[in-house]
Amino acid sequence: MAGQFRFTFGPWNIHEGADPFGPPVRESITFNVKLAMFKDLGFDGVQFHDDDAVPNLNDLTPAQVVNEAGKMAHTLRDHGLEAEFVAPRLWEDPRTIDGAYTANDPKVREYAHDRSRLSVDIARALDTDLIVLWLAREGTYIREAKDSKVATERLVEAIDCMLEAAPNIRIAIEPKPNEPMDHAFLPTTGHALAIAALTADPDRVGVNIESAHAILAGMDPSDEMGFALAFDKLWTVHLNDQNGLKFDQDKSFGSVDLRRAFNQVRILDTHDYGKRGEWVGLDVKAMRTQKDEAATLHLSNSREIFLALLEVSRNLNQDKIDEMIAERDYEALDRMIMLALLGKNKE
């Protein structure tokens, strides 16, 4: 076990407390103030949407976008931070109500391609080669609205557009089965890796696995991670937790199912995640009831739990585990893990 772990989160994870059912309940915090919090919370990297890095980018020329991204890169250096990735935020524009890459309107698809190329330019200016692709509205509310074969081909076209924009850029697809759409076209890790094979350069298309999204698909996040690791395609993760098949809750890592969180940490560490520069990303939200002055604890808590579970995993007696597995004594193994998580395993 030789994982190397550095942590990131996005500025949207320090938020005002709005949810699908209610308005903001906390004061806004400016972007620069948020950046100043990263190091104090134990984080070295920043996740970006394209318009986090360059606000109002739709109103700027491509040259202006690159110039503004360069200023953000300078700001990051001043704070001792790095950019982990850039994600094109295509789901909040009124034009993309019917999707972006898979929209039935060719003018909308053209807009999505143009903005995605700008995201690549921003990533290069921020000195990251990773684009994360959450396909938020790439799906349907009713099946008959879009042809899924055509939609898949359009997704490939969009990915190829980004791959062509820069020879070193990599695309990490973040699959999710639903929300905001009823039916998403790439709901699981398997779908994401399959579509990579159709692109112009499959070696540059991988995945970002979010714990909650895997749970919403009825999958175990650690199994999804192991599947992607077997393909050498796990390029980042979004760790959080989820209380059943509800809306995407983005709870603090390990807050619902500590054993499920443990297995995510263990699979990453077992297979040396991070040794090639991969980051551990968090995508967690403060509880809506949290007061302003304590509305960053969900981030530091999640990192603390990850590191505590890492210590538990590394302190397990691997020889005993191997012996139990060889003897098919899974009850003993089950007990060992449970006692370890309770802090009572002295074996």
NUMIRO-414424 format. One record per atom (N, C-alpha, C): residue in one letter; x, y, z. Coordinates in steps of 0.001 Angstrom, whole numbers, plus 524288, in hexadecimal, padded with zeros to 5 digits. Layout:
% residues N
AXYZ;...
% end
This chain:
% residues 347
M8034A7FB5980000;M800008000080000;M8036A804D580000;A8032D807B77FBAE;A806AE80C337FB2C;A8040A810C57F882;G7FF09811867F9AB;G7FC6A816107F780;G7FEBD81B1D7F994;Q7FE7781F297F671;Q80050824547F804;Q7FBC48281F7F746;F7FA3B82AA77FB75;F7F53882D557FB66;F7F5B78332E7FC60;R7F413836227F876;R7F37283BC97F8D0;R7EDBA83CF27F7A1;F7EBB1841167F9F1;F7E613841DD7F9F9;F7E47D846F77F755;T7DFF5846B57F4B7;T7DDC084B4C7F226;T7D7EE84BB07F360;F7D5DA8504C7F2A4;F7D030851077F259;F7CF23855B27EED5;G7CA3B8567A7ED76;G7C8C685AD97EA29;G7C66285F3B7ED55;P7C6C6864057EB7C;P7C498868727EE6A;P7BEC7867E87EF70;W7BBF3864DF7EC3E;W7B65C864147ED12;W7B545860E57F202;N7B95785E5B7F434;N7B89685B5C7F8FA;N7B86F85EC47FDE3;I7B9D3863B47FD5F;I7B8CB867888017C;I7B44386ACF7FF71;H7AFA2869DA8016E;H7AAF986BC07FEB4;H7A70686E0F8027B;E7A303870588003F;E79F398736780340;E79ADA8702B805AE;G79AAF86B2480482;G796CC867C9806FD;G791B5867368040D;A79166869627FF5A;A78CB88687C7FC31;A78C70862BC7FAA5;D787C1860BE7FA1F;D7871385B6C7F830;D7826D85B5E7F474;P78121856DF7F218;P77CCB856DC7EE58;P77791858967F0A5;F7774E858E07F5D6;F77247859E37F84B;F7722D85EF37FB7A;G7766E861F37FB4D;G77679866B27FE74;G77AD486A647FCF0;P77A6F86F587FE91;P77E288736C7FD12;P783198733980057;P786E88769E7FF35;P78BAC876E280260;P78A788781F80817;V78DCF8760980B83;V78D2A8770781122;V7922D8792981394;R7964D879CF81066;R79B4387BE88125F;R79D168804A80ED3;E7A0928837D810D4;E7A2AE887CE80DD1;E7A66D885CC809A1;S7A6B68889A80540;S7AA758874080128;S7AFFF8888B802EC;I7B3C0885A9800D7;I7B94D88695801D7;I7BBEE8875F7FC9B;T7BF0F88B6C7FC0E;T7C18F88C7F7F70E;T7C583888457F5B3;F7C68E887CB7F0A7;F7CA01883AB7EEC4;F7CF6D884047F13D;N7D1AA888AE7F177;N7D6EF889407F3A6;N7D71A887E27F96A;V7D2FA889197FC46;V7D2C088791801C4;V7D28A8819E8023D;K7CF9E87F287FEC3;K7CF758796C7FEC4;K7D4E3877277FDBD;L7D7B08795F7F9E6;L7DCE28775A7F8AE;L7E075877907FD6B;A7DFEB87BA680089;A7E33787C3B80526;A7E216878088093D;M7DD9D8755C808D3;M7DC308715E80CA0;M7DE9586C0A80B6E;F7E01186B108068A;F7E19B865D0804E0;F7E5FE863938083B;K7EA4186662808AE;K7EEC68646680B87;K7ED7E8636F81142;D7EA9786703813A8;D7E933866638192A;D7E5EE8618281A0B;L7E2EA8600181622;L7DFA485B5981690;L7E2958565F8151B;G7E776856DB8133A;G7EA9F8524F811E6;G7EA7B850BE80C34;F7E90885469808C6;F7E8768533780338;F7EC878563680007;D7EE838539A7FBFB;D7F2A3855DB7F8BC;D7F0E5857137F32F;G7EC3C8555D7F1B2;G7EA7E856117EC55;G7E4E8857EC7EC06;V7E39D85A357E77F;V7DE7985C857E69C;V7DBFE85A097E1D4;Q7D71E8586F7E25B;Q7D408856B97DDE7;Q7D13485B827DBA9;F7D10E85BE37D683;F7CEAB860697D403;F7CA7685ECE7D025;H7C5FE861797D033;H7C2E2861EC7CB7E;H7C5678662F7C82F;D7C442866257C32D;D7C6AC86A137BFC9;D7C56786F9E7C18C;D7C084870857C355;D7BF1C875CA7C4E8;D7C061876FE7CA9E;D7C277873297CD85;D7C4FE8746B7D27E;D7CA2A8772F7D170;A7CCF48753B7CD8B;A7D204877767CC32;A7D17C87C927C934;V7CD9587CCC7C5BD;V7CCB7881797C281;V7C6E9882CC7C2AD;P7C5448860B7C66B;P7BFBA887817C6B7;P7BDE388A347C1B8;N7B902889467C06C;N7B68E88BD27BBE5;N7B97788AB77B6CD;L7BB83886217B64E;L7BECC885017B1B8;L7BBB88852E7AC9D;N7B69B884827ACCD;N7B37B884EF7A802;N7B3A588A5F7A5A4;D7B50A88E387A8E0;D7B530893A57A70F;D7BA9B8954B7A53E;L7BE5C891C17A547;L7C3C68930E7A409;L7C57B8908579EF4;T7C967892D879C72;T7CBCA89068797E5;T7CF5688BFC799BE;P7D0AA8884779656;P7D4498841D797F0;P7D9688862D79A24;A7DB7E88A5B797CE;A7E06188C96799CD;A7DF9F88EC979F49;Q7DB318914F7A02F;Q7DA188936A7A565;Q7D97188F077A962;V7D70788ABB7A7CB;V7D65D886427AB4C;V7DBB1884347AD09;V7DF3C883837A95B;V7E4708818F7AAA5;V7E74D885627AE35;N7E6B588A657AD27;N7E94288E627B060;N7E73B88E337B601;E7E21B88DB87B6A0;E7DFD688D777BBDC;E7E1728886E7BEA5;A7E1BF8842B7BBC1;A7E38087F3C7BE17;A7E92187FAA7BFEE;G7EC548827A7BD00;G7F1B88835F7BEA5;G7F1FD886587C3CB;K7EE8788A1D7C47D;K7EE4E88CFA7C96F;K7ECD5889527CDF0;M7E926885BC7CCE1;M7E7A7882077D0EC;M7EC3C87E6F7D24F;A7EF3D87CD87CE5E;A7F3D0879987CF69;A7F79C87C657D30C;H7F853881727D239;H7FBBC8848A7D595;H7F98E884BA7DB21;T7F4708855B7DB9E;T7F1ED885747E0C6;T7F2B78804C7E39B;L7F23087BFB7E0CC;L7F316876DA7E32B;L7F89D876667E549;R7FC64878197E23C;R801D8877D97E401;R802A087B137E8E9;D8001387F8E7E92C;D80089882E27EDCE;D7FE90880187F2B2;H7FAB687CB07F1FB;H7F885879C87F66D;H7FB3A874817F739;G7FF12873367F401;G801B286E317F474;G7FE508699E7F2DE;L7FABF86A877EF2B;L7F7078668C7ED7E;L7F7DF865117E7CF;E7F5BD8608A7E652;E7F5D085EBD7E0EB;E7F03785DCB7DF14;A7EF7185E257DA0B;A7EA6585CAE7D7BE;A7EA70856D87D69F;E7E65E854147D86F;E7E60F84E7C7D732;E7E3AC84D9D7D1D5;F7DF3B850107D0CB;F7DCA484F4C7CBD0;F7D932853FA7CA9D;V7D7408541E7C5C9;V7D348857E17C428;V7CEB9854C37C1EF;A7C9FB856577C360;A7C53F853C27C178;A7C1CE857B67BEB3;P7C080856DE7B9C3;P7BCDF85A747B720;P7B78085A457B9BA;R7B59B85EDC7BB6A;R7B08085F1D7BE03;R7AC6C8607F7B9E0;L7AA1B85C687B7A4;L7A68985D107B341;L7A0CF85CBF7B4D7;W79FC185B557B9A4;W79A5E85A237BB28;W7976085ED17BD41;E799F2863427BE04;E79740867CA7C03A;E795DE86BEB7BC24;D7977586B337B75F;D7962C86EE77B342;D790A586DD07B13C;P78D76871E97B073;P7881A8710B7AE8D;P787E486E127A967;R78C0486E707A654;R78C0886BC77A144;R78C3D865DD7A1C9;T78E3B863F37A63D;T78F2085E4F7A6C2;T78ACD85B997A9D0;I7862E85DD97A9B1;I781C885B7F7AC85;I780B3855ED7AAA1;D781DD854DD7A5A4;D780FF84FB07A359;D7862784CBD7A2B0;G789F484E157A601;G78F1B84BC87A57B;G792B484F617A275;A797A584E027A26B;A79B9D8511F79FB7;A79DC284E0679B19;Y7A0E884A2079C32;Y7A322846E479807;Y79F02843A879536;T79AE08423179802;T796DA83ED7795A0;T791E0841DD79462;A79212846FF79493;A78D6E84A1A7935A;A78B8E848F878DD3;N786858494578D15;N784668487D787D1;N7856384D2E78444;D7868C851A778684;D787A0856687838A;D78D6E856B17822E;P78EDA856A077D25;P7946E856BE77BB0;P7973885BA877D82;K794788600F77E09;K796F2864D477FE4;K798A18644C78596;V7959686182788AC;V797078608F78E1B;V79BD585D0578E63;R79BFC8590B78B22;R7A08C8559678B15;R7A56E8589F78984;E7A4E285C35785D2;E7A95485F6A78437;E7AB3A862CD788C1;Y7A78F8652078BA2;Y7A9008683779038;Y7ABEF864CE79431;A7A9FC8601379523;A7AC7185C92798EE;A7B1FD85B3279750;H7B2D985A4079255;H7B8198591079071;H7BBB485DC179119;D7B9BE8625C78FC9;D7BCF7867167904B;D7BE85867FA795FA;R7BAC58676A79975;R7BBFB8685579EFE;R7BFA08641F7A115;S7BF1885F6079F4B;S7C29085B2E7A105;S7C82885C3079F47;R7C8C985E3C79A92;R7CE1585FA5798D2;R7D05C863FA79C3B;L7CD06867A979DE9;L7CED786BBB7A17E;L7D081869517A6BA;S7CDBF865587A880;S7CF3A862B07AD5C;S7D4A2860417ACE2;V7D5C785E217A857;V7DAFC85BFA7A763;V7DF16860507A79F;D7DDE4864C67A550;D7E180869337A588;D7E26986AF47AB28;I7DE4186B067AE3C;I7DEBA86C897B3B8;I7E2198689D7B6AA;A7E13A863997B5B2;A7E45585F917B847;A7EA1E860387B719;R7EB5B861457B240;R7F0DB861F27B0C6;R7F32A866B37B388;A7F02386AEA7B3E5;A7F20F86FA07B68C;A7F2D986EA57BC5B;L7EFC086B207BEA4;L7F03B869D37C42E;L7F41C8656E7C525;D7F6A08639C7C10F;D7FAAD85F927C167;D7F88485A5C7C362;T7F3E2858EF7C17C;T7F1D9853B47C267;T7F061851527BD2E;D7F0F684C347BCC9;D7EFA5849957B7DB;D7EA85846977B843;L7E78C847757BC84;L7E2EE844487BD7C;L7DDE5847767BCF5;I7DA63845767B9BD;I7D50F847757B944;I7D15F8436E7BBA2;V7CE1D845177BF44;V7CA138419E7C167;V7C4F0842D77BEBD;L7C25083EBE7BD0A;L7BD9A83F4E7B9E8;L7B8FF83CE37BCD4;W7B61B8404A7BFA6;W7B12783E957C1E5;W7ACE283FE87BDFE;L7AA5683BE17BC0B;L7A69083C737B7C3;L7A12183D607B9F0;A7A083841CD7BC96;A79BFD842C87BFED;A796C4842277BD22;R79620844D37B8B0;R79114844C17B601;R79139841677B107;E7952C83E237B0AA;E7958983AB47AC11;E79257835CC7AD14;G78D478365A7AC6C;G789A6832117AD48;G7843B833C37ABAE;T780528311F7ADBA;T77AEB832657AC43;T77751832067B0F9;Y772F1834C17B090;Y76EA7833FC7B43B;Y76AFB82FBC7B237;I76AA882F427AD14;I767B482AF27AABE;I76B23828887A680;R76AD7823757A5EA;R76E588209E7A26E;R76DDD8225C79CBD;E76916823BB79B33;E76830824D5795A9;E76A8082A05793E4;A76C5782D3879794;A76E388327179634;A773548325B7932D;K7768982E507941A;K77B9B82E0179180;K77CC78285A79012;D77F8F827B878BD7;D78171822A178A13;D7868C8218878CF2;S786B981D7679028;S78B4D81C8A7936E;S7902981B227903A;K78F72818C178BA7;K793F8817AC78852;K7964081CCD78647;V792DF8203D7846F;V794A88254F7827F;V7971E82871786EF;A794AE8284178B94;A796CA82B197900C;A79C448292E7916A;T79D1E8241B79140;T7A250821F879252;T7A642823F178E55;E7A4BA8240178970;E7A836825F57855D;E7A97782BB97862A;R7A5AC82EBA787FF;R7A68B83449788FA;R7AA338351578DA5;L7A9D0831B87918C;L7AD698320A795F6;L7B2FF830E47943E;V7B39C82D04790EC;V7B8CF82BCF78ECB;V7BAEC8307E78BC4;E7B797832E4788A7;E7B92B83779785A0;E7BB0A83BDC7893C;A7B85383CB678D93;A7B9C9840CD7913E;A7BF0083F9C793DD;I7BFC383ABE79567;I7C4BB8393D797D1;I7C92D839D7793EF;D7C84C8382F78F1D;D7CC58838C378B17;D7CDA483E7D78A33;C7C9C6841D878A92;C7CAA584777789F2;C7CE918496F78DFA;M7CDFE847B2792C7;M7D19D84955796ED;M7D6F8846D17964D;L7D705841E2794E1;L7DC1183F427940E;L7DF2D841F478FBE;E7DC80843B178BB2;E7DF10846467874F;E7E11984BA9788D7;A7DEA384E1B78CBD;A7E00F8537878E35;A7E575853D879099;A7E76D84F9A792E5;A7ECAA84FA579539;A7EEB584A1679561;P7F37D8493D793A2;P7F56F843DF79321;P7F667841187984B;N7F6C78440479C9C;N7F7E7841747A1A1;N7F3348413C7A543;I7EED38435D7A39A;I7EA5D843B47A726;I7E7FD83E4C7A7F7;R7E65883D487ACC6;R7E3AD838657AE17;R7DE24839AA7AFE9;I7DA7D836187AEC4;I7D503836D27B026;I7D381832A47B41A;A7D1AF834497B8AF;A7CFB7830A27BCA2;A7C9CF831427BCF3;I7C6FB82D6C7BB07;I7C14882D817BB2F;I7BF6F82C3B7C0B5;E7BBC882F507C2AB;E7B98782E707C7E0;E7B3FF82C5B7C742;P7B350827327C774;P7AE25824FC7C65A;P7AA57825C77CADD;K7A5658262F7C979;K7A128826B27CD4B;K79C2B824B07CAC1;P7990F821907CD8D;P7949281F0D7CAFE;P78FDD822907CA2D;N78F4B826967CD79;N78AAB829F07CD1A;N78BC282F0E7CFF5;E7881B832937CFC1;E78852837AE7D24F;E78CA683B1A7D00E;P78B5583F2C7CD31;P78616841567CCB0;P7829B83E9F7C8B0;M784C183B677C544;M7817E838A87C173;M77F61833987C3CB;D77AED831D97C1E9;D778DD82CD07C39F;D77C69828517C1EE;H77E46828AC7BD0E;H78168824787BAD2;H7865D826CB7B86F;A78AD88256B7BAA1;A78FCC8274D7B886;A791F48235D7B49D;F794BE8255F7B0BA;F796BC821E37ACA4;F79B9381ED47AE54;L79EB0820E87B1E7;L7A34F81E167B3CC;L7A2DF81D8B7B9B9;P79FBC819D97BB98;P79E79819A77C12C;P7A296817307C4B2;T7A6328141D7C292;T7A9D8811317C5DD;T7AF5C8117B7C3B2;T7B30080F987C6DF;T7B87D80F617C540;T7B92480C1E7C059;G7B659807D87C00D;G7B6C2804817BB6E;G7B531807577B67A;H7B10980A677B6BD;H7AF6780D7C7B235;H7B3A2811707B0B1;A7B5E7813FB7B49C;A7B9EB817E97B383;A7BEA6815777B0E1;L7C04D810FA7B2D0;L7C4E180E747B07C;L7C3A080C3E7AB16;A7BECF80A917AA52;A7BD58808857A52E;A7BD6A80CCC7A11A;I7BB648116F7A27A;I7BB3B8159C79E99;I7C0BF8177F79D51;A7C455816EA7A103;A7C9C38186779FF6;A7CBE28157A79B38;A7CA3C8109C79A9D;A7CC3580D697964C;A7CA7C80F7079100;L7C65D81294790D7;L7C46A814AC78BEA;L7C6FE819D878A68;T7C9F781C1378DF7;T7CC338214178CFB;T7D11E820E1789A2;A7D2E882573787E9;A7D785825A978484;A7DC7B823F578756;D7DCA98248178C87;D7E15A8230E78F81;D7DFA3820C2794BA;P7DE3081BC4794DD;P7DC3381955799AA;P7DFE8819B279E44;D7E4FB81A0279D44;D7E8C181A457A18C;D7E84481F507A4AE;R7E5A5823357A27D;R7E51D8283A7A539;R7DFA18290C7A76F;V7DCA1824DC7A7D9;V7D7588253C7AA05;V7D6D78215E7AE80;G7D5E5823667B330;G7D54C820277B7D8;G7D08B821C57BAF4;V7D0D4821107C02D;V7CC49822327C36F;V7CDBB8251D7C869;N7C9DC827E97CA51;N7C9C182A007CF9A;N7C531827527D255;I7C642824587D666;I7C21B821807D917;I7C08B8247A7DDFA;E7BB80825E57DE36;E7B960828567E2E5;E7B674824467E611;S7B796824157EB20;S7B52F820337EE8E;S7AF43820497EE20;A7ACED824DC7EEB7;A7A7378253F7EEC6;A7A4D7823897E9A2;H7A75D824D77E54A;H7A5418235E7E033;H7A53581D6D7DF92;A7A95081ADA7E173;A7A96C815237E13A;A7A513812D27E48F;I7A44C8150E7E935;I7A0308131E7ECAD;I79AD6813DD7EA2C;L799F68185E7E7A6;L794FB819587E50E;L793FD8157B7E0A1;A798278135B7DE6D;A7979980F687DA4F;A7972B809E77DC8A;G79709809757E1B3;G796A98045C7E431;G79BCA801707E463;M7A021804437E3AE;M7A54F801E17E398;M7A83D803117E8A3;D7AC337FFF37E9C5;D7AFBD801287EE05;D7B434804797EBE1;P7B53C8090E7EE23;P7B94680C7E7EBF1;P7BEA2809F57EB8F;S7C014806BE7EF71;S7C545804607EF39;S7C5BA800867EAB9;D7C1717FDD17E979;D7C1867FA4A7E4F7;D7C2107FD557DFE0;E7BF58801C17DF84;E7BFDB8050A7DAE1;E7C577806FD7DA4F;M7C7DE808697DEB3;M7CD4E80A2A7DE8C;M7D0EB805C17DCDF;G7D019801227DF0B;G7D3567FCB17DD88;G7D2CA7FB637D7CB;F7CE047FBC27D5BF;F7CD157FAC97D02E;F7D0307FE9E7CCDE;A7CFEC803A37CE47;A7D2C78079B7CB52;A7D8A5806E97CBE0;L7DA708057D7D089;L7E00F804987D15A;L7E20B8001F7CDED;A7DECB7FC247CD29;A7E0607F7B97C9E1;A7E1557F9677C443;F7DEB27FD967C296;F7DF697FFB97BD5B;F7E36E804217BD3F;D7E5AA8055D7C1D3;D7E943809C37C259;D7E69A80ED57C0AC;K7E1B580F7C7C269;K7DE92813EB7C0A8;K7DC61817277C529;L7DE1D816267C9FB;L7DC27819337CE65;L7DFBB81DE77CF28;W7DE0F8224F7CD12;W7E16C826E97CCEC;W7E03482ADC7D12B;T7DBB482A667D3A6;T7DA7982D707D84A;T7D5A782B167DAC4;V7D49182CB07DF98;V7CFEA82ADC7E258;V7CD4182F867E4ED;H7C82282EF67E5B8;H7C511832A47E8CF;H7C2D482F8B7ED60;L7C533830117F1E9;L7C37682D1E7F66E;L7BF4E8302C7F968;N7BB3F82D647FB06;N7B71C82F877FE4D;N7B3F782AEB8005B;D7AF3682BCB80202;D7ABF182772803BD;D7A648828A28026C;Q7A30B824AA802E6;Q79DBB824ED800D9;Q79A408216F8041F;N795D782380805E7;N7923A8208C80923;N78DF281E46805B3;G78F30819E78031B;G78B5A817357FFEB;G78A92819A37FA97;L78689817D67F7E0;L78584819757F282;L7820981E487F26A;K783F8822667F4DF;K7812B8275F7F4F8;K783B182B117F115;F782A6830207F19E;F78563833F57EE78;F78B2E833E67EFE2;D78E64836267EC9C;D794148363A7ED5D;D79559839957F223;Q796C6837147F677;Q79732839CD7FB74;Q79C9A83C147FC8A;D7A0B9839C67FA5D;D7A61183BB27FB3E;D7A74A83C3C80107;K7A5FE838468040B;K7A7318385C8099C;K7AD0F837C380A89;S7AECD8394A80F2C;S7B44B838BA8108E;S7B5FB8330980FEF;F7BAC78323E80E44;F7BCCE82D0B80D2C;F7BC87829A881212;G7BA028251E81188;G7B99A82163815D2;G7B53A8226B819A7;S7B22682683818D2;S7AE4C827F981CC5;S7A99D8244F81CEB;V7A89D82179818AD;V7A43681DD48187F;V7A60E8183B81965;D7AA04816A081689;D7ABCD81131816A9;D7B1BC8112E81711;L7B3AD8109781BDA;L7B94E810EB81CBC;L7BC3480C6681A2B;R7B9C7807D781A0B;R7BC678036581790;R7BCBE80422811AD;R7B8B58064180F6C;R7B8DC80760809D4;R7BD2C80B57808A8;A7BDC180F3580BFE;A7C1F98130380B5B;A7C7468106780C0A;F7C7AF80CF380FDF;F7CC8880A19810D9;F7CE4F8073080BFE;N7CAAB804A78095B;N7CC2480196804C0;N7CDCA805008002C;Q7CBC4809C17FFE0;Q7CDA280D5E7FBE2;Q7D34680EF97FCF1;V7D45F81037801D4;V7D9BF811998034C;V7DD6580D0680242;R7DBB08086A803BA;R7DF0F803CB80358;R7E04E802687FDAC;I7DC64802B57FA32;I7DD77801507F4BC;I7E13E805347F24A;L7E0BA80A2F7F3AD;L7E44A80E207F19A;L7E9D280D347F394;D7EA5D80C297F898;D7EF8B80B687FAE0;D7F20C8065D7F8F2;T7EEF0802437F8A1;T7F1017FD307F6E8;T7F3857FD867F18A;H7F149800D87EE2A;H7F328801147E8C7;H7F60D806277E79F;D7F8648085F7EBC8;D7FC3180CA77EB3C;D7F9F6811817E8A4;Y7F504812827E990;Y7F2A2817327E765;Y7F58F81C067E94E;G7F67181FA27E5C6;G7F914824837E721;G7FED3824A47E5E1;K80130820227E4E6;K806D68200F7E3E2;K808358229D7DEB2;R80468823127DB3F;R80558825AF7D631;R802CF82B167D60B;G801C382D317DA9E;G7FFBD8327E7DAE3;G7F9E5832F77DB5D;E7F70582E987DBAF;E7F15C82EEB7DC48;E7F009831647E197;W7EBD4834527E1B3;W7EA16836E17E671;W7E56E833FE7E8CE;V7E4A2834C47EDE3;V7DFD2833197F070;V7DC4A837DD7F0BD;G7D843837E67ED8E;G7D49183C3C7ED82;G7CFEF83B207F103;L7CE2483F2A7F3A1;L7C95A83EC97F6A9;L7C51F841F67F3F5;D7C05C840087F428;D7BBDD8430C7F254;D7B7AF8427F7F683;V7B823845B67FA7B;V7B4C9845467FF14;V7B23C84A8380041;K7AD9E84A3F8027A;K7AAC184EFB803E2;K7AA0C84F3E809CB;A7AA7B853F680BED;A7A929854B58116F;A7A354853D18122D;M7A1F3851B3816A4;M79C6285129817CF;M799BC85680817A4;R794FE85693815D7;R7923E85B8D8154A;R7919185E4481A8C;T7918D85B3E81EB6;T790CF85D65823F5;T795CD85FBA8263F;Q79A3785F048238A;Q79F38860CA825AB;Q79F92866BD825A2;K7A17A868FF829E9;K7A21986EA582A44;K7A6C9870778270F;D7A6B7875678259A;D7AAC1877958222E;D7B03F8766C82410;E7B1328774482912;E7B693876F882B10;E7B8B88716382B2B;A7B56386D8982A79;A7B72C8681782A92;A7B5E18653582586;A7B519868258214E;A7B33E865C781C75;A7B7A1863DC818E9;T7BC44862EA81B36;T7C07F8605D81849;T7C22E85B4081AE3;L7BFBC859E781F45;L7C1538553482219;L7C0618503B81EFA;H7BC7F8504D81B70;H7BB7584BAD81839;H7C03584A47814E7;L7C35584E2A81384;L7C7FF84D3B8105A;L7CC7584B0B813A0;S7CDC884DB5817D3;S7D20784BC381B27;S7D08B8468F81DAC;N7CB87845EB81F0F;N7C9CD840ED8214C;N7CA7E83C7881D67;S7C91683D5F8187E;S7C9748394481481;S7CF1F837A4813A9;R7D29283B6F81370;R7D82683A38812E2;R7DA2183734817AB;E7D881838D781C4A;E7DA27836348211A;E7D8518309082131;I7D37982FA981FA0;I7D16582A5481F91;I7D455826FF81B93;F7D57F8293381707;F7D8898264681323;F7DDAE8247C81578;L7E08382807817F1;L7E5AC826BE81A0C;L7E542822F481EA6;A7E11E8236A821BF;A7E05F81FC182610;A7DF4181A4282400;L7DC07819E681FF7;L7DAEB814CC81DA3;L7DFB98128A81AF1;L7E2F4815E2818C3;L7E7DC8142081672;L7EB4A8119A81A9D;E7EB8C8140281F35;E7EEA9811C98237E;E7EC7980C8D8253E;V7E74580C30825A0;V7E4D2807388270E;V7E64E802FF8231E;S7E5E18044681E24;S7E7018007281A12;S7ECAA7FEA881A39;R7F0338025F81AD2;R7F5C68010481ABF;R7F77C7FE0781F97;N7F4797FE6D823DC;N7F5DA7FBB2828AC;N7F38E7F63A828FA;L7F0647F4B782522;L7EE5B7EF6B8250E;L7F2BD7EB838240C;N7F2327E6F782640;N7F6097E2CA8257D;N7F4D77E01282049;Q7F7C97E17781C42;Q7F6AC7DF6881713;Q7F7987D98F816BA;D7FB6F7D780819C1;D7FC5D7D1DB819B5;D7F7937CEED81BB5;K7F52E7D0FE81FDA;K7F07A7CE7B821ED;K7EBF87CECF81E06;I7EB927D35A81B68;I7E7737D3F781778;I7E8377CFFB8131C;D7ED097CF7081137;D7EE217CBA780D0D;D7ECDE7C61B80ECB;E7EE087C4F2813C0;E7ECEC7BFC2815D2;E7E7067BECB81611;M7E4197C2AB817D1;M7DE697C22581815;M7DC0C7C160812AB;I7DE107C44D80EE4;I7DC177C3CC8098D;I7DD557BE688075E;A7E2247BC9680853;A7E3A87B76980662;A7E0457B324808BF;E7DEC07B3CF80DB0;E7DB937AFE481059;E7D5B57B0DE80F98;R7D4627B4E080CAC;R7CEFE7B67080BBE;R7CC197B779810DA;D7CEEE7B9B18148F;D7CCB17BAE7819A9;D7CAF07C09B819A0;Y7C6CE7C1AE816CA;Y7C51E7C71281605;Y7C2757C96181AD4;E7C04D7C60D81E3E;E7BE1A7C81B82318;E7C26B7CA798267B;A7C6DB7C7D1826B2;A7CB417C9E6829B4;A7CD397CEFE8275A;L7CD6D7CF2D8222A;L7CF147D3F781F87;L7CB347D85B82097;D7C62E7D71B82069;D7C2227DAF682177;D7C2CF7DD38826F6;R7C3B77D9C882AB8;R7C47A7DB7A83021;R7C9547DEE88309F;M7CD8A7DD6D82E06;M7D2557E07F82E55;M7D16F7E61382C77;I7CEBB7E68F82814;I7CDD17EBC4825E7;I7CA547EEF682985;M7C6287EC8A82B7F;M7C29F7EF6E82EE6;M7C5567F12B833E5;L7C8707EDC083647;L7CB427EF3583B05;L7CF447F378839E4;A7D1C17F3208355E;A7D5957F72E833F8;A7D2EB7FC7983380;L7CE567FC938311F;L7CB7F8017B83089;L7C97D8037F835C6;L7C8CC7FFF28398A;L7C73F8018A83ED0;L7CBEE802DD84239;G7D0A68024E84008;G7D55B803698430C;G7D69F7FF4D8470A;K7D4AC7FA7884639;K7D5677F65784A21;K7D87D7F1BA84815;N7DA9A7F23784374;N7DD667EDC38412B;N7E3107EDE3842F4;K7E4867EA2E84668;K7E9D67E9F584869;K7ED027E59A845F6;E7EAB87E30684214;E7ED677DE8583FB6;E7F1DB7E04683C33;
% end
